[in-house]
Amino acid sequence: VSTQSTGFSGVADQRFSLRMLDPNEYSFDDYSVEYYPKGILNSEDSDFKSIQGTLKVCSKSILFVPSNGCDAIIRIKQQDISCVKHYEPLDLSYLKTKKVEGDLFTVESTCHYQIQNCVSAIIPKRSSTILHFSLVYVPGDKVIPFLQQLNRASQLPHVEHQTMIAMIAHHRQSLYPFKSMFFDDLYERECGNFVVDM
């Protein structure tokens, strides 16, 4: 289930494949983000690095898909995430020529996976890591609470987790009503309305 796309297009979309997800995993939203592989705090201009890409929010994981086509895709399973929170650095004056824009947030995890493409080996990085991101087009209060909700759901027993995810998917689908006017003729529209009403 994919309900919304707010992200960089092109290479990032071509590299992502549903085969990277677990069985019965939902794909909810895409968001344009900047990823800071070396963090933000105390990074000098010469050492500062940011990567544009798309954050794909799924029911069992989140994935960062770089738009440059070179850097590895990063997948973090929800069960390995210990904390997702808004991040406000006290001082960024040490950055003279670089800028950090958008709402910042961090994802703390005990393990994440690097994927070069959908058919290559998945390389696990089993160490405590804090990943820094900034949202490009949407405010943090539209994204971070949803990430936190999915993370809380991942801590539930299997049956309860599946129930919670199904409820979340149904709710988010209801936010984007189906429009039968996209069909070519009246017959298709009536069939479409019948399927949706069921």
For each residue, the residues with C-beta under 8 A, 3 or more apart:
1: 26 27 28 169 172 173
2: 5 27 28 29 30
3: 28 29 172 173 175 176
4: 28 29 30 176
5: 2 29 30
6: 29 30 31 32 137 138
7: 12 30 31 32 33 54 55
8: 12 32 52 53 54 67
9: 12 13
10: 13 14 67
11: 14 15 67 68 69
12: 7 8 9 15 16 53 54 65 66 67
13: 9 10 16 54 65
14: 10 11
15: 11 12 65 69 73 117 118
16: 12 13 20 54 56 63 65 73 118
17: 20 118
18: 21 27
19: 118
20: 16 17 63 73 75 115 118
21: 18 25 27 58 60 61
22: 25 60 61
23:
24: 162
25: 21 22 58 59 60 61
26: 1 58 59 165 169
27: 1 2 18 21 56 57 58 59
28: 1 2 3 4 57 58 59 146 168 169 172
29: 2 3 4 5 6 56 57 143 146 172
30: 2 4 5 6 7 54 55 56 57
31: 6 7 54 55 57 135 136 137 138 143
32: 6 7 8 52 53 54 55 135 136 137
33: 7 52 53 54 55 64 102 133 134 135 136
34: 50 51 52 53 100 101 102 133 134 136
35: 50 51 52 53 64 66 74 131 132 133
36: 39 40 43 48 49 50 51 100 132 133 134
37: 49 51
38: 43 47 48 49
39: 36 43 130 132
40: 36 43 87 89 92 100 104 132
41: 89
42: 94
43: 36 38 39 40 47 48 49 94 95
44: 47 48 94
45: 48 95 96 97 98
46:
47: 38 43 44
48: 36 38 43 44 45 95 98
49: 36 37 38 43
50: 34 35 36 98 100
51: 34 35 36 37 66 68 71
52: 8 32 33 34 35 66 67 68 136
53: 8 12 32 33 34 35 64 65 66 67 68 71
54: 7 8 12 13 16 30 31 32 33 64 65 67
55: 7 30 31 32 33 62 63 64 65 133
56: 16 27 29 30 62 63 64 65
57: 27 28 29 30 31 62 143 146 147 150
58: 21 25 26 27 28 61 62 63
59: 25 26 27 28 78 150 153 165 168 169
60: 21 22 25 77 78 79 154
61: 21 22 25 58 75 76 77 78
62: 55 56 57 58 75 76 78 81 107 147
63: 16 20 55 56 58 73 74 75 76
64: 33 35 53 54 55 56 73 74 131 133
65: 12 13 15 16 53 54 55 56 73
66: 12 35 51 52 53 69 70 71 72 73
67: 8 10 11 12 52 53 54
68: 11 51 52 53 71
69: 11 15 66
70: 66
71: 51 53 66 68
72: 66 114 115 116 123
73: 15 16 20 63 64 65 66 114 115 116 117
74: 35 63 64 112 113 114 115 131
75: 20 61 62 63 112 113 114 115 122
76: 61 62 63 80 81 107 109 111 112 113 131
77: 60 61 80 81 111 113 154
78: 59 60 61 62 81 150 151 153 154
79: 60 154 155
80: 76 77 109 110 111 112
81: 62 76 77 78 84 107 108 109 151 154
82: 108 109 110
83: 106 107 108
84: 81 105 106 107 108 144 147 148 151
85: 105 106 144 148
86: 103 104 105 140 144
87: 40 104 105 106 132
88: 104
89: 40 41 92 100 104
90:
91: 94
92: 40 89 95 100
93:
94: 42 43 44 91
95: 43 45 48 92 98 99 100
96: 45
97: 45
98: 45 48 50 95
99: 95
100: 34 36 40 50 89 92 95 104 134
101: 34 134 136
102: 33 34 134 135 136 137
103: 86 134 135 139 140 144
104: 40 86 87 88 89 100 132 133 134 140
105: 84 85 86 87 133 134 135 140 143 144 147
106: 83 84 85 87 130 131 132 133
107: 62 76 81 83 84 130 131 133 147
108: 81 82 83 84 128 129 130 131
109: 76 80 81 82 112 128 129 131
110: 80 82 126 127 128 129
111: 76 77 80 124 125 126 127
112: 74 75 76 80 109 124 125 129 131
113: 74 75 76 77 122 123 124 125
114: 72 73 74 75 122 123 125
115: 20 72 73 74 75 118 120 122 123
116: 72 73 120 121
117: 15 73 120
118: 15 16 17 19 20 115
119:
120: 115 116 117
121: 116
122: 75 113 114 115
123: 72 113 114 115
124: 111 112 113
125: 111 112 113 114 129
126: 110 111
127: 110 111
128: 108 109 110
129: 108 109 110 112 125
130: 39 106 107 108
131: 35 64 74 76 106 107 108 109 112
132: 35 36 39 40 87 104 106
133: 33 34 35 36 55 64 104 105 106 107
134: 33 34 36 100 101 102 103 104 105
135: 31 32 33 102 103 105 138 139 140 143
136: 31 32 33 34 52 101 102
137: 6 31 32 102
138: 6 31 135 142 143
139: 103 135 142 143
140: 86 103 104 105 135 143 144
141: 144 145
142: 138 139 146
143: 29 31 57 105 135 138 139 140 146 147
144: 84 85 86 103 105 140 141 147 148
145: 141 148 149
146: 28 29 57 142 143 149 150
147: 57 62 84 105 107 143 144 150 151
148: 84 85 144 145 151 152
149: 145 146 152 153 168
150: 57 59 78 146 147 153 154 168
151: 78 81 84 147 148 154 155
152: 148 149 155 156
153: 59 78 149 150 156 161 164 165 168
154: 60 77 78 79 81 150 151 161
155: 79 151 152
156: 152 153 160 161 164
157: 160 161
158: 161 162
159: 162 163
160: 156 157 163 164
161: 153 154 156 157 158 164 165
162: 24 158 159 165 166
163: 159 160 166 167
164: 153 156 160 161 167 168
165: 26 59 153 161 162 168 169
166: 162 163 169 170
167: 163 164 170 171
168: 28 59 149 150 153 164 165 171 172
169: 1 26 28 59 165 166 172 173
170: 166 167 173 174
171: 167 168 174 175
172: 1 3 28 29 168 169 175 176
173: 1 3 169 170 176
174: 170 171 177
175: 3 171 172
176: 3 4 172 173
177: 174
178: 192 196
179: 182
180: 183 188 189 190 192 193 196
181: 189
182: 179
183: 180 188 189 192
184: 188
185: 188 189
186: 189 190
187: 190 191
188: 180 183 184 185 191 192
189: 180 181 183 185 186 192 193
190: 180 186 187 193 194
191: 187 188 194 195
192: 178 180 183 188 189 195 196
193: 180 189 190 196 197
194: 190 191 197 198
195: 191 192 198
196: 178 180 192 193
197: 193 194
198: 194 195
